[in-house]
């Protein structure tokens, strides 16, 4: 595992780090200020722990189109999209961002998931001329969101940030710099990658231009208010893409791909038993992932949901959770007992805050 690239800079700036491996920046000491920067100015996030898988070769595009849930063959060179690899049962094995190359694509995702994705894809390779390459040691993205994000990227990179659904490669200080549009903390934003060698200077340049460094606490405040699922937290191999509100990451019009029949059946007939839902909590103390949601119906206390994310909502001035809630119990105003704590949680509409990228898909509640 690569050593953290920016933690010397972060510690000098007073960052609080998590106990995770690799450690994440929790906050730079002012969560409300970091949150406001994401809404009113520009918030900068360290995502240098992300990895990258390159799939290239004469048959790469046809192979990816056959395997992945979103349309690949129809993408132009320079396109960027959300995409998924599903199991044969239609559940999410990996979620990632895809950058279309001349002869293939780069997939950006959690570094720990790169070997898993490569192994899963390799199982379906037979005579195709395709090369899978783990490029995680060559990538080190930063993420930027907020109304001033485009202005600051323009000032630092010297080029116009790409529009939604696109990526560009430019030169900065003699090195290649990749910039792509993305959803960052539930808002429209960009990721920018100068590689491991260039990440510290790029971070410093963006901060000097006016970007406010933020940690995962402020990021989660923003993304939970937006209802944006996080890989490995709200998204894993136990959920269908529609349950996690991942409609942007799969296609209902392309031909067959792994898990396609299940995805199409859900779209046609419904049948998902749970859906990622936001609930306002009756206190602002953290709620553990895995906490159950209960309701009493006809004299019976029923288990009807599972919390996956918690954050403090500045909009609601209370705790806010994302949870998978059983169907027919997702209507705004539906109230639950939160575990065995005596606290209550009430379903609220998504997105909670204006300006967020709204979750997609309307389903029976």
N, C-alpha and C positions, 0 to 999 in steps of 0.2 A: 504494500500500500504506500502511495506517495505521501511524503511529508507535507503537512499543511503549508501552503504557499504564502499566505498573507498574515499569519497569526502574529508575527513580529510587529507588523504595522498595526494590527488590531489591538494588541496588548499595549502598545505605545499610546493608542488613542483611548485607553481605558475600557476596552471591551470586556464583557463578562462572557466566558466560554462555557459551553455545556460539558457534561462528563461523557458524551457520546464518543464513538470512534468512527471517523475522525471527529474532533470537537467542532461544534457549530457556534457562531457568535449569537448569543442570546439577545444582547442589547449593548449599545454603546453608552448606556446610562440614562437615556431619556426616551422611554418608549413613546409617550405622547408626541414628542417632537419628531421622532422617526415616522410615526404613523401620519402625522400632519404633512410631512415631506412627501409621502407617497400620494397624498390627496391634493396638495396645493403646490408643491415644488417638484423635486425629483429625489427618490429614494434609491440608493445603491446597495445591492446585495451581493455578498460573496458566494458564488456558486462554483468555485474552482474545483470542488470535489466531484463534480459531474464527470461522467465518462463519455466515450464516443466509440461507436462501432461503424466501420466503413464496409460497405458491400459494393464491390465493383466487378467489372468484367462484362463481356459481350451479352451475357444472359441475365445480368443483375436486375434490370428493370422488370423484365418479364417474370423473373422469380419472385421479386418483392411484390409485384402486383398480384401474383397468385397466392402469396402467403399472408399479406397484411390486410387489415380491415378497411383501410382507406384507399382511395384511388391513387395509384402511383404512376401508371402508364400515361395517364392524362395530364400529368404535371409537366410544366415547362422547366427547362434548366433554370435554376435560380429560385424555384418555388420552395416554400417552407410550409409544413403542415404538422398537425398532431396526428398520430397514428398509433395502432395497437397490433400486437400479436395475441391472438386468442387461442384458447384450447379448443379441442374438437367439440367440447360441450358448450362453447361460446363464452367462456369466462376469461377474464383478463390475465394473461401471463406476463406481458410487459407493456407499458405505455411509454411513449417517447416522442421527441420531435424529429421529423425527417427533413433533411435538406437535400434537394434534388441536385445531383451532379450530372455532368455530361454522360458518363457511363456508370450510373449507379446512384448511390445516396450515402449520406452520413446520418446515423441515428444517434441522437443525444439523449442520454438517460442517466440514472443513478449508476455510478461506477461499479457498485457491487452487482448490478443486474446485467452488466455487459457480458460476462462469461455465460450467464444463464441464457441470455438472448442468443448469443452466438451458437451455443450448443443446441438450442431448440431449432434454430434455422438450419443448422448443419444436418440435422436428422432428415430433412427433406431434400437435401442436395444429392443428386445421383450423377447424371452425366453433364449437368449444366456447367457452363464456363463462368463460375462465380468465385470470387475471393472474399473471404471474411477476415477483417483485420481489426483487432482491438487497438484503437488509437487514443486510449485514455491518457497515456503519458504525454500526449501532444496537445491536449485540450485543457483549458482553464477559463470557463466562461464567468463573466460578471453579468448581473441583471439590473435593469434600470426601468423604473416606472414613475409616473407622475406627469403633470402637464408641461413641465420644463424638460422632460427627458429628451425629446427630439432636439431641442435647442442645444443642450449640453453635448449630446452625441455629435451633432453637426460641428460644434466648436472644437471638439477634441479629435475627431476623425477626419475633418475636412471634407466630408461628403454628406449627402442627404441620406438620412436613415431610411431603410427600405420600407415600403408600405406593407400593410397587412398581407400575410401570405407570401412574403419574399425574403430572400437573403442576398447579401452582397459580400464581396471580398475586396478590401482596399489595402493600400500600403500605408503604414505609419512607422516612422523611424526605421525604415529599411526592412520591416517585417510585415508579413501578411496579417491582416486583421479581418475577422469574419463577424458580420453583424446580421442578425435576423430578427424579424418581428416575432413577438411571442406574447402570451398572457403571463404577466408577472404579478404575483400576489392578488390575482383576481381582476387585474386591470390591463388594458392594452399597454404594452411596453416592448422592450428589446432585450436581447442577450448579445453580448459582445465578447469575442474570444481573441485574445492576443497570444495565446499559448502560455505555458508555464513561465517561460523567460520574460515575457512581456506583461504578465498580469500585475506585478507590483507597480510598475510605472503607469500602466493604464488606470489602475485604481487611484493612484495619487493624482493623475491628471484630471480624472472625473471629479474627484473631491475638490481639487483646486478650482475647477470650473463652476462649482456650486452644488454638486450632488451631495446629499446627506447620507452618510453610511447608516444602514439599518440592520437589525438582527432579526432572527426568526420569530421573536415575540411580536414585533410590529408587523412583520410579514403575515403572521397568522391572524392578527387582528383584521387585516385587510382582506385576506383570502377567505376567512370563515364568514365574514360579512357578505362576501360575494358568492358564497356557496361553492367555492372552487376546491375540488378534491385534490389531495396531495398523494403522490405515488408513495407506496409503502406505509401510508398512514390510513388514508381513506380508500385506497385502491390496492387490491391484492387479488390472488388467484381464486378467491371465494365469491367475487362479484361479477355480474354481467355488466357490460358497458352502459346500458341504459340505467341500471341501478345507480351507477356512480355519476350520472349526468355527463357522459362522455360522447354525446352525439356529434360533436365536432370532429371526433377522431375515427369515425367509421362511416362507410358509405352504404346506402341502401339501394344504389342503382348499378354498382359494378357487378361483375360476374362472381363466380365462386371463389371463396377464400376459406381458410381454416376457421370454423365456427360460424360461417355465414348463414347456414340454415337456421341456427338457433336465433341469431340476431334478427333475421327476417321474420321468423315466426313470432317473436316478441312484438315486433313492429306491427304485424298484421293482426294478431289475436290478443295482444297484451299478455298478461300472465306473470309479469315480474312481481315477486312477493314482497319486495322492499324497495325503498328509494331513499337516496341521500337527502336529508331534510334538515332545516335549521330550526333550533328550539332555543327560546330565551329562558335562561335559568334564573331562579328566584334569589340567587346570590352571585357574588363575583369571585368566589374561590375557585381555583382550578378543579376541573372534573376529569378524572382519570379515563384514559382510553379503555374501552371494554365495559364501562358502566352500563347497566341495563336500564331500560325504560319500562315502567309498568303502569297499567290502568286496571281499575276495578270495573268489570262489566258483568251484569247479572249475578252480582255477589261473588264473582271469581276474580282474583288478582292475576292478570295475564301479563306475560313477558312479551312486549311488542316492539322493542327496539334496542339498538346497540350504539353507544357513543363511540365515535372514532377521532374527533378533533374537538378541542376547546380553545376559546380565546376570549379575551375581554372585548366587548363591543362598545366603542365610544359613541356610536349612534344610539344604542339602546341604554347605555349606562348600566350595563349588567353583563353577566356571563352569557356566552353564546356557544352552543355546541352544534356540530354536525353529527348526525346519527342516521343509521339505516333504520327506518321506521316501516312497519308492516303496512301493506295496502289497506285502504279504508280507514286509516288512522292518521293521515298526513295533512288533513285540512287545517288551515290556519285557525288558531284558537283551541285546538285539541290539547288537552293537558295530561301530563304524565307525572308519576312519581319517579324521582331520579335516584335509582338504586335504593339503598336502605337508609339514606341520609335524612329523610324527611323533607328534602328540598323538592321543588316542583320545576317542571320544564314545559313550556308552552310553544307549540308550533307557530313560526312566523314566516311570512312570505319571503322568497328570495328574488333578487338580491336585497339585503338589508339596507345597503347604502346606495345612493345615487352615484352614477359614474362607474359602477362595477360592470364587468362583462357578465351579463345575466346568464345563468345556467340555461341550457337549451332543452327542449322537449316538454310537451305537456302530456301528463299521464293521469289516469284515473286515481283519485286519492281516496 
